[in-house]
Amino acid sequence: MSAITVQTQPIAGQKPGTSGLRKKTPVFMGPHYLENFIQSIFDVVGAEGKTFVLGGDGRYFNDRAAQVILRMAAANGAARVIVGQGAVLSTPAASHLIRLNKTDGGIIMSASHNPGGPKEDFGVKFNMPNGGPAPEAVTEAMFKRTTEITEYRIVEAQDVDLGTVGRSQLGGMVVDVVDPVSDYAALMESLFDFDKIAAMFAGGFRMRMDSMCAVTGPYAVEILERRLGAAPGTVTHATPLPDFGGMHPDPNPTWAHELMAEMMGPGAPDFGAASDGDGDRNMVVGRGIYVSPSDSLAVLAANAHLAKGYRGGLKGVARSMPTSAASDRVAAALGIASFETPTGWKFFGNLLDAGKATICGEESFGTGSDHVREKDGLWAILLWLNILAVRGESVAEIVQAHWRKFGRNYYSRHDFEAIATDKADAMMAALRASLAGLAGRKLQGMEIAVADDFAYTDPVDGSVSAKQGVRVNFTDGSRIVYRLSGTGTEGATLRVYLERYVAGPEGLDRDAQEALAPVIAAAHELAGIGAHTGKTAPDVVT
């Protein structure tokens, strides 16, 4: 067994975003592509004598990529790698293992909620020693290195047995294969009142958890069915599959349609939930009621003290800028700080590390707390279960009581997918050019109060993030946000966020799309979405 140096050529265009590098699987499987990116990671963060965590969501190529990364870690002088059994770890579980073992970071193989398979998506990202995603300065350095690299180092060796828990050697490096679920489950048990939740299930409470043939299946079965006593079969699509069973593992009403049909139909269970490809997102549904991620964040913040891990109260609540302001109202009522950040969990990580916030959330179905430095789908689902067990009310009753107390922020996100990048960029450029003259303009009977391009100065490290999305605020409290997203692998996705606040007590139970109709029409008119993109209706509505 020996380390060799392989000559290679720089590969342009390997720029990783806030969620790491994502490409089509055949690209990652191409000659030297994965190896070039992994070597660039090690060149930037260093590997000599260090310990890393490694795991992924089990999608196609996950197992083969893990063997390459292990051999490269050994060749670059790493002392130890902790790997989830089968090379599988949910993203929040990986974050926990990094923190629990005080490692030097971790490599996570995932394309999150994107489809998997031989022709679908794959991804790799590096998480820092705090368990959170690498900051922009680090990912930029990795990208720069991919444009310069001329060689990579790898050990010639047989595959490591990743199917059996235990310790082995790869050259001079220790490989510890660990149960991917046990440490994470123990963390959840320390945060939530498992006895109260178990008693609720024992009393006849019924739940449906859709793991979408993705990574949370084993975690959900262990925690919900084995430890909490939910009925066998509570977790559906519980076996992770390389192609996610042909499903799009994105927990929203469009892709988790089986769960939505069951929860809105006769004989629905008391509670429904779903998680995504790598386990960091969640969707919550009650019998006959869908809970938007923005409302979910607000309800969790208002009730977190009911769970044992949060009885001391919250230090603050943070939300991404496109997320509705519902959680701001809760923070104000609790007398704690609220933060509006750009999209990307790294911004929350700074606030969590500094002790400024306890709970964070994004409208894109991501919620979490200071227990890890990633959003955490099962954590959010368990906090909901804890709240239900303590309050003894239904999801609908809890949500409606919340609206009566705080008012309702009607909210929706409209996604226009696979737009030609040049057309999407042209639309945003035209919109930004018009911002200065928008104040006072009336659209659909609403007057624009202020419009800007959101910029954020981090209160912890002072870094500035500009051009984070166009915000249009109306005098009646309505709001439109426009952003281009880079989480897909083909073209651009335009995300339009729509919000309208109603203080109540009347008008709290309307259909969200109906209540938002004038805001939706104004959004199309203002940006000229149809003229620029050719799309007159969104591909996905959440």
C-alpha positions as CSV (number, residue, x, y, z in Angstrom):
1,M,0.0,0.0,0.0
2,S,1.5,3.3,-1.1
3,A,0.6,6.9,-1.8
4,I,0.9,8.0,-5.4
5,T,0.8,11.4,-7.0
6,V,-1.5,11.6,-10.1
7,Q,-0.9,14.3,-12.7
8,T,-4.0,16.2,-13.7
9,Q,-5.3,19.3,-15.3
10,P,-7.3,22.1,-13.6
11,I,-11.1,21.9,-14.3
12,A,-12.7,25.2,-14.8
13,G,-16.2,25.9,-13.4
14,Q,-15.9,24.0,-10.2
15,K,-17.2,26.9,-8.1
16,P,-18.8,25.6,-4.9
17,G,-21.7,27.6,-3.5
18,T,-23.0,27.9,0.1
19,S,-24.1,24.3,-0.1
20,G,-20.9,23.0,-1.6
21,L,-20.2,21.8,-5.2
22,R,-23.2,20.2,-7.0
23,K,-23.1,18.8,-10.5
24,K,-24.7,15.9,-12.4
25,T,-23.4,12.6,-11.2
26,P,-21.7,11.7,-14.5
27,V,-19.6,14.9,-14.1
28,F,-18.4,13.8,-10.7
29,M,-17.7,10.3,-12.1
30,G,-15.6,11.7,-15.0
31,P,-11.8,11.4,-15.0
32,H,-10.2,13.2,-12.0
33,Y,-13.2,15.5,-11.3
34,L,-14.0,14.3,-7.8
35,E,-10.3,13.8,-7.1
36,N,-9.5,17.4,-8.1
37,F,-12.1,18.9,-5.9
38,I,-11.2,16.7,-2.9
39,Q,-7.5,17.6,-3.3
40,S,-8.4,21.2,-3.5
41,I,-10.3,20.9,-0.1
42,F,-7.3,19.3,1.5
43,D,-4.9,21.9,0.0
44,V,-7.0,24.7,1.5
45,V,-7.9,23.3,5.0
46,G,-4.9,21.0,5.4
47,A,-5.0,17.3,6.2
48,E,-1.8,16.4,7.9
49,G,-2.5,14.9,11.4
50,K,-6.1,15.9,11.3
51,T,-9.4,14.1,12.0
52,F,-12.4,14.3,9.7
53,V,-16.0,13.1,9.6
54,L,-17.2,11.5,6.3
55,G,-20.7,10.5,5.2
56,G,-23.4,11.2,2.8
57,D,-27.1,10.7,2.0
58,G,-26.7,7.4,0.3
59,R,-27.4,8.6,-3.2
60,Y,-25.9,7.0,-6.3
61,F,-22.1,7.2,-6.3
62,N,-22.0,7.9,-2.5
63,D,-20.3,4.6,-1.8
64,R,-17.7,4.8,-4.5
65,A,-16.9,8.5,-3.7
66,A,-16.4,7.6,-0.1
67,Q,-13.7,5.1,-1.0
68,V,-11.9,7.7,-3.1
69,I,-12.1,10.3,-0.4
70,L,-10.7,7.9,2.2
71,R,-7.7,7.0,0.1
72,M,-7.0,10.6,-0.6
73,A,-7.3,11.5,3.1
74,A,-4.8,8.8,3.9
75,A,-2.4,10.0,1.1
76,N,-2.7,13.6,2.4
77,G,-1.6,12.6,5.9
78,A,-4.9,12.6,7.8
79,A,-4.7,10.8,11.2
80,R,-8.3,9.6,11.4
81,V,-11.6,9.6,9.6
82,I,-14.9,8.8,11.3
83,V,-17.3,7.3,8.7
84,G,-21.0,6.5,9.0
85,Q,-21.7,2.8,8.4
86,G,-22.2,2.3,4.7
87,A,-20.8,5.8,4.2
88,V,-24.2,7.2,5.3
89,L,-24.8,10.1,7.6
90,S,-27.6,12.7,7.6
91,T,-26.2,16.2,7.3
92,P,-27.3,17.2,10.9
93,A,-25.9,13.9,12.2
94,A,-22.6,14.7,10.5
95,S,-22.6,18.1,12.1
96,H,-23.2,16.5,15.5
97,L,-20.3,14.0,15.0
98,I,-17.9,16.8,14.1
99,R,-18.8,18.7,17.3
100,L,-19.1,15.6,19.5
101,N,-15.7,14.3,18.5
102,K,-14.1,17.8,18.2
103,T,-12.8,16.9,14.8
104,D,-11.1,19.3,12.2
105,G,-14.2,19.3,10.0
106,G,-16.1,16.9,7.8
107,I,-16.8,16.1,4.2
108,I,-20.5,15.5,3.4
109,M,-21.6,13.9,0.1
110,S,-25.0,15.1,-0.8
111,A,-27.0,17.2,-3.2
112,S,-29.6,17.8,-0.5
113,H,-33.1,17.7,-1.8
114,N,-32.2,17.2,-5.5
115,P,-32.9,13.9,-7.2
116,G,-30.3,11.1,-7.2
117,G,-29.4,8.4,-9.7
118,P,-26.9,7.7,-12.5
119,K,-28.0,10.8,-14.5
120,E,-29.2,12.9,-11.6
121,D,-27.3,15.0,-9.0
122,F,-24.4,14.6,-6.7
123,G,-22.6,17.0,-4.4
124,V,-19.7,17.4,-2.0
125,K,-19.3,20.1,0.7
126,F,-16.9,20.7,3.6
127,N,-18.1,21.5,7.1
128,M,-15.9,23.4,9.5
129,P,-14.8,22.3,13.0
130,N,-17.9,24.0,14.5
131,G,-20.0,21.6,12.4
132,G,-21.3,24.3,10.1
133,P,-20.8,24.8,6.3
134,A,-17.6,26.4,5.2
135,P,-17.8,30.2,5.0
136,E,-17.5,32.0,1.7
137,A,-13.8,32.8,2.1
138,V,-13.0,29.1,2.4
139,T,-15.2,28.0,-0.5
140,E,-13.7,30.7,-2.7
141,A,-10.2,29.5,-1.8
142,M,-11.3,25.9,-2.8
143,F,-12.6,27.2,-6.1
144,K,-9.4,29.1,-6.8
145,R,-7.4,26.0,-6.0
146,T,-9.4,23.9,-8.6
147,T,-8.3,26.3,-11.3
148,E,-4.6,25.8,-10.4
149,I,-4.3,22.2,-9.4
150,T,-1.9,20.0,-11.4
151,E,-1.8,16.8,-9.3
152,Y,-3.6,15.0,-6.5
153,R,-2.4,12.4,-4.0
154,I,-4.2,9.0,-3.4
155,V,-3.3,5.7,-1.8
156,E,-3.4,2.6,-3.9
157,A,-5.4,0.1,-1.7
158,Q,-8.4,-2.2,-1.5
159,D,-11.7,-0.8,-0.5
160,V,-12.2,-0.2,3.2
161,D,-15.0,-2.3,4.7
162,L,-17.6,0.4,5.5
163,G,-20.4,-2.1,6.1
164,T,-19.2,-3.2,9.5
165,V,-18.9,-0.9,12.6
166,G,-15.4,-1.0,13.9
167,R,-11.8,0.3,13.4
168,S,-9.4,-0.4,10.6
169,Q,-6.2,1.1,9.1
170,L,-5.7,2.6,5.7
171,G,-2.0,3.2,5.4
172,G,-1.1,5.2,8.4
173,M,-4.7,6.5,8.9
174,V,-7.3,5.2,11.3
175,V,-10.8,4.6,9.9
176,D,-13.6,4.4,12.4
177,V,-16.8,3.1,11.0
178,V,-19.7,4.2,13.4
179,D,-23.4,3.6,13.7
180,P,-24.8,6.6,11.9
181,V,-27.9,6.9,14.1
182,S,-26.9,6.2,17.7
183,D,-25.1,9.4,18.7
184,Y,-27.7,11.5,17.0
185,A,-30.6,9.7,18.6
186,A,-28.9,10.2,22.0
187,L,-28.7,13.9,21.3
188,M,-32.4,14.1,20.5
189,E,-33.2,12.2,23.7
190,S,-31.3,14.8,25.7
191,L,-33.3,17.7,24.1
192,F,-36.9,16.4,24.1
193,D,-39.2,14.8,26.6
194,F,-39.3,11.3,25.1
195,D,-41.4,10.0,28.0
196,K,-44.2,12.5,27.3
197,I,-44.1,11.9,23.5
198,A,-44.1,8.1,24.1
199,A,-47.1,8.4,26.4
200,M,-48.9,10.4,23.6
201,F,-48.3,7.6,21.2
202,A,-49.4,5.0,23.7
203,G,-52.6,6.9,24.1
204,G,-53.5,6.4,20.5
205,F,-51.8,9.4,18.8
206,R,-51.2,8.5,15.1
207,M,-48.5,9.9,12.9
208,R,-47.2,9.5,9.3
209,M,-43.5,10.2,8.6
210,D,-42.5,10.2,4.9
211,S,-38.7,9.8,4.6
212,M,-38.9,9.8,0.8
213,C,-36.6,6.8,0.3
214,A,-33.8,9.1,1.7
215,V,-31.4,9.2,4.6
216,T,-33.8,9.9,7.5
217,G,-35.5,6.5,7.2
218,P,-33.2,4.7,9.6
219,Y,-33.1,7.7,12.0
220,A,-36.9,8.0,12.0
221,V,-37.5,4.3,12.5
222,E,-35.1,4.1,15.4
223,I,-36.4,7.3,17.1
224,L,-40.1,7.3,16.3
225,E,-40.9,3.6,16.2
226,R,-38.4,2.0,18.5
227,R,-37.7,4.6,21.1
228,L,-41.0,6.5,21.2
229,G,-43.3,3.6,20.4
230,A,-45.0,4.9,17.3
231,A,-46.8,2.0,15.4
232,P,-44.6,0.0,13.1
233,G,-45.0,1.4,9.6
234,T,-45.4,5.0,10.9
235,V,-42.3,5.8,8.8
236,T,-43.0,5.3,5.1
237,H,-40.5,5.1,2.3
238,A,-38.1,4.3,5.1
239,T,-35.3,2.5,3.1
240,P,-32.7,4.9,1.6
241,L,-32.2,4.1,-2.1
242,P,-29.5,5.3,-4.4
243,D,-32.1,6.9,-6.7
244,F,-34.6,7.7,-3.9
245,G,-37.0,5.3,-5.5
246,G,-37.4,7.7,-8.4
247,M,-38.8,10.3,-6.0
248,H,-37.7,13.9,-5.8
249,P,-36.7,14.0,-2.1
250,D,-37.9,17.6,-1.4
251,P,-40.4,17.8,1.5
252,N,-43.0,20.2,0.1
253,P,-46.6,19.8,-0.9
254,T,-45.7,19.2,-4.5
255,W,-43.2,16.4,-4.1
256,A,-44.6,14.9,-0.8
257,H,-48.0,14.6,-2.5
258,E,-48.7,11.1,-1.0
259,L,-48.4,12.5,2.5
260,M,-50.5,15.6,1.6
261,A,-53.3,13.5,0.2
262,E,-53.4,11.3,3.3
263,M,-53.3,14.2,5.7
264,M,-56.1,16.1,3.8
265,G,-58.2,13.0,3.3
266,P,-60.7,11.0,5.5
267,G,-59.2,9.1,8.4
268,A,-56.0,11.2,8.4
269,P,-53.5,10.6,11.2
270,D,-53.0,13.3,13.9
271,F,-49.7,14.5,12.5
272,G,-47.7,14.2,9.3
273,A,-44.1,15.1,8.5
274,A,-41.5,14.6,5.8
275,S,-37.8,15.1,5.4
276,D,-35.5,15.5,2.4
277,G,-32.5,13.7,0.8
278,D,-29.9,14.5,3.4
279,G,-32.2,15.0,6.4
280,D,-31.8,18.7,7.0
281,R,-35.3,19.8,5.8
282,N,-38.8,19.2,7.1
283,M,-42.4,19.6,6.3
284,V,-45.1,19.6,9.0
285,V,-48.8,18.8,8.3
286,G,-51.7,18.5,10.7
287,R,-55.0,16.7,10.0
288,G,-56.5,19.0,7.3
289,I,-53.9,21.8,7.7
290,Y,-50.5,22.4,6.1
291,V,-48.1,24.4,8.2
292,S,-45.8,26.7,6.2
293,P,-42.1,26.7,7.2
294,S,-42.4,30.4,8.2
295,D,-45.3,29.6,10.5
296,S,-43.6,26.5,11.8
297,L,-40.6,28.5,12.8
298,A,-42.8,31.0,14.7
299,V,-44.8,28.3,16.5
300,L,-41.6,26.5,17.5
301,A,-40.0,29.6,18.8
302,A,-43.2,30.5,20.8
303,N,-43.4,27.0,22.3
304,A,-39.8,25.8,22.6
305,H,-39.8,26.3,26.3
306,L,-42.1,23.3,26.6
307,A,-39.3,20.9,25.7
308,K,-36.6,20.1,28.3
309,G,-33.7,21.3,26.2
310,Y,-35.1,24.8,25.9
311,R,-36.8,25.4,29.3
312,G,-34.4,28.1,30.1
313,G,-35.7,30.2,27.2
314,L,-34.3,31.3,23.9
315,K,-31.4,33.8,23.4
316,G,-32.7,35.0,20.1
317,V,-34.5,33.9,16.9
318,A,-33.0,34.2,13.4
319,R,-34.6,33.9,10.0
320,S,-33.4,34.2,6.5
321,M,-34.5,37.4,4.7
322,P,-37.0,35.7,2.4
323,T,-38.7,34.0,5.4
324,S,-41.8,35.7,6.7
325,A,-41.7,38.1,9.6
326,A,-43.9,35.8,11.8
327,S,-41.0,34.8,14.0
328,D,-40.1,38.5,14.5
329,R,-43.4,39.0,16.2
330,V,-42.7,36.1,18.6
331,A,-39.2,37.4,19.4
332,A,-40.7,40.8,20.2
333,A,-43.3,39.3,22.5
334,L,-40.6,37.2,24.3
335,G,-38.3,40.3,24.6
336,I,-35.5,38.6,22.8
337,A,-33.4,39.5,19.7
338,S,-34.5,38.7,16.2
339,F,-32.2,38.6,13.2
340,E,-32.7,38.8,9.5
341,T,-29.9,37.2,7.5
342,P,-29.1,36.2,4.0
343,T,-30.0,32.7,2.9
344,G,-27.4,30.2,3.9
345,W,-26.9,28.3,7.2
346,K,-23.4,29.7,7.6
347,F,-24.9,33.1,8.6
348,F,-26.9,31.4,11.4
349,G,-23.8,29.5,12.5
350,N,-22.1,32.8,13.4
351,L,-25.1,33.8,15.5
352,L,-25.3,30.4,17.2
353,D,-21.6,30.3,17.9
354,A,-21.7,33.8,19.5
355,G,-24.7,32.8,21.6
356,K,-26.9,35.4,20.0
357,A,-29.6,33.0,18.8
358,T,-31.0,29.7,19.8
359,I,-33.5,28.8,17.0
360,C,-33.1,29.6,13.3
361,G,-35.2,28.9,10.2
362,E,-35.6,29.4,6.5
363,E,-38.7,29.4,4.4
364,S,-37.2,26.6,2.3
365,F,-38.2,24.0,4.9
366,G,-35.1,24.3,7.0
367,T,-35.3,24.8,10.8
368,G,-32.7,24.2,13.5
369,S,-31.2,25.2,16.8
370,D,-27.9,25.5,18.6
371,H,-27.6,21.8,19.1
372,V,-25.8,21.5,15.7
373,R,-24.7,23.9,13.0
374,E,-27.0,22.7,10.3
375,K,-30.7,22.8,9.8
376,D,-32.2,19.6,11.1
377,G,-35.4,18.0,9.8
378,L,-36.0,15.4,12.5
379,W,-35.2,17.9,15.3
380,A,-38.0,20.1,14.1
381,I,-40.4,17.2,13.9
382,L,-39.5,16.0,17.4
383,L,-40.0,19.6,18.8
384,W,-43.5,19.6,17.2
385,L,-44.2,16.3,18.8
386,N,-43.0,17.5,22.2
387,I,-45.3,20.6,21.9
388,L,-48.3,18.5,20.9
389,A,-47.6,16.1,23.8
390,V,-47.5,18.9,26.4
391,R,-50.3,21.1,25.1
392,G,-52.7,18.2,24.3
393,E,-54.1,20.1,21.3
394,S,-54.1,19.4,17.6
395,V,-51.8,21.0,15.1
396,A,-54.7,23.1,13.7
397,E,-55.7,24.3,17.2
398,I,-52.1,25.3,18.0
399,V,-51.6,27.1,14.7
400,Q,-54.9,28.9,14.9
401,A,-54.3,30.0,18.5
402,H,-50.9,31.3,17.4
403,W,-52.6,33.4,14.7
404,R,-55.1,34.8,17.1
405,K,-52.3,35.9,19.4
406,F,-49.8,37.2,16.9
407,G,-51.7,37.8,13.7
408,R,-51.1,35.9,10.5
409,N,-48.4,36.4,7.9
410,Y,-50.0,34.9,4.8
411,Y,-47.0,33.6,2.9
412,S,-46.0,31.6,-0.2
413,R,-43.0,30.9,-2.4
414,H,-43.4,30.6,-6.2
415,D,-40.5,28.8,-8.0
416,F,-39.8,29.3,-11.7
417,E,-37.4,26.6,-12.5
418,A,-34.8,25.9,-15.3
419,I,-34.8,29.4,-16.7
420,A,-32.0,30.2,-19.1
421,T,-29.4,31.9,-16.9
422,D,-28.9,34.9,-19.1
423,K,-32.6,35.6,-19.1
424,A,-32.8,35.3,-15.3
425,D,-29.9,37.6,-14.9
426,A,-31.3,40.1,-17.3
427,M,-34.6,40.2,-15.4
428,M,-32.8,40.8,-12.0
429,A,-30.6,43.4,-13.6
430,A,-33.6,45.4,-14.9
431,L,-35.4,45.0,-11.5
432,R,-32.3,46.3,-9.6
433,A,-32.0,49.2,-12.0
434,S,-35.5,50.3,-11.3
435,L,-35.3,50.2,-7.5
436,A,-34.6,53.9,-6.9
437,G,-37.8,55.0,-8.5
438,L,-40.2,52.5,-7.0
439,A,-41.2,54.2,-3.8
440,G,-44.7,55.6,-4.0
441,R,-45.6,53.5,-7.1
442,K,-49.0,51.8,-6.8
443,L,-49.6,48.2,-7.9
444,Q,-52.9,46.3,-7.5
445,G,-54.1,49.0,-5.2
446,M,-51.0,48.7,-3.0
447,E,-48.4,51.5,-2.6
448,I,-44.7,50.7,-2.5
449,A,-43.1,52.1,0.7
450,V,-39.5,51.1,0.0
451,A,-37.6,48.8,-2.4
452,D,-34.0,47.7,-2.0
453,D,-31.3,45.1,-2.7
454,F,-30.8,43.4,0.7
455,A,-27.3,43.7,2.1
456,Y,-26.2,42.2,5.5
457,T,-23.5,43.2,7.9
458,D,-22.7,40.2,10.1
459,P,-23.0,41.3,13.7
460,V,-20.3,38.8,14.8
461,D,-17.5,39.1,12.2
462,G,-18.4,42.3,10.5
463,S,-18.4,40.8,7.0
464,V,-20.8,42.3,4.4
465,S,-22.9,40.3,2.0
466,A,-24.4,42.4,-0.8
467,K,-27.0,41.7,-3.5
468,Q,-28.8,39.0,-1.4
469,G,-32.2,39.6,-3.0
470,V,-34.6,42.4,-4.1
471,R,-37.1,43.4,-1.4
472,V,-40.2,45.3,-2.2
473,N,-42.2,46.5,0.9
474,F,-45.7,48.0,0.6
475,T,-47.3,50.4,3.0
476,D,-49.9,47.9,4.2
477,G,-47.2,45.4,5.3
478,S,-47.2,43.3,2.2
479,R,-43.9,42.2,0.8
480,I,-42.3,40.7,-2.3
481,V,-38.8,39.3,-2.5
482,Y,-37.0,38.1,-5.7
483,R,-34.0,35.9,-5.6
484,L,-32.1,33.6,-8.0
485,S,-31.2,30.3,-6.5
486,G,-28.1,28.1,-7.2
487,T,-29.3,24.9,-5.6
488,G,-30.3,23.3,-8.9
489,T,-27.9,22.0,-11.5
490,E,-29.6,23.2,-14.7
491,G,-30.1,26.9,-15.5
492,A,-31.4,29.2,-12.8
493,T,-34.4,29.1,-10.5
494,L,-36.2,32.3,-9.8
495,R,-37.8,32.3,-6.3
496,V,-40.5,34.9,-5.6
497,Y,-41.6,35.2,-2.0
498,L,-44.9,36.7,-1.3
499,E,-46.2,38.0,2.1
500,R,-49.3,39.7,3.5
501,Y,-49.9,40.4,7.2
502,V,-53.4,40.3,8.7
503,A,-53.6,41.3,12.4
504,G,-56.9,39.6,13.0
505,P,-59.2,38.6,14.5
506,E,-61.0,38.5,11.2
507,G,-59.6,37.1,8.0
508,L,-57.2,34.6,9.5
509,D,-58.5,31.4,7.8
510,R,-58.5,32.3,4.1
511,D,-56.7,30.2,1.5
512,A,-53.1,31.6,1.3
513,Q,-53.0,31.9,-2.5
514,E,-56.4,33.7,-2.5
515,A,-55.3,36.1,0.3
516,L,-52.0,36.8,-1.6
517,A,-53.7,37.3,-5.0
518,P,-53.0,41.0,-5.3
519,V,-49.4,40.5,-4.1
520,I,-48.9,37.7,-6.7
521,A,-50.3,39.9,-9.5
522,A,-48.1,42.8,-8.4
523,A,-45.0,40.6,-8.4
524,H,-45.5,39.5,-12.0
525,E,-46.3,43.0,-13.1
526,L,-43.3,44.7,-11.4
527,A,-40.6,42.2,-12.6
528,G,-42.1,41.4,-16.0
529,I,-41.6,37.7,-15.2
530,G,-43.5,36.4,-18.3
531,A,-41.7,38.8,-20.7
532,H,-38.3,37.9,-19.4
533,T,-38.6,34.2,-18.7
534,G,-41.5,33.0,-20.9
535,K,-43.1,31.6,-17.8
536,T,-46.5,32.9,-16.7
537,A,-47.0,30.5,-13.9
538,P,-44.7,28.9,-11.3
539,D,-43.4,25.4,-11.5
540,V,-43.7,24.8,-7.8
541,V,-45.8,26.6,-5.2
542,T,-45.1,26.3,-1.5
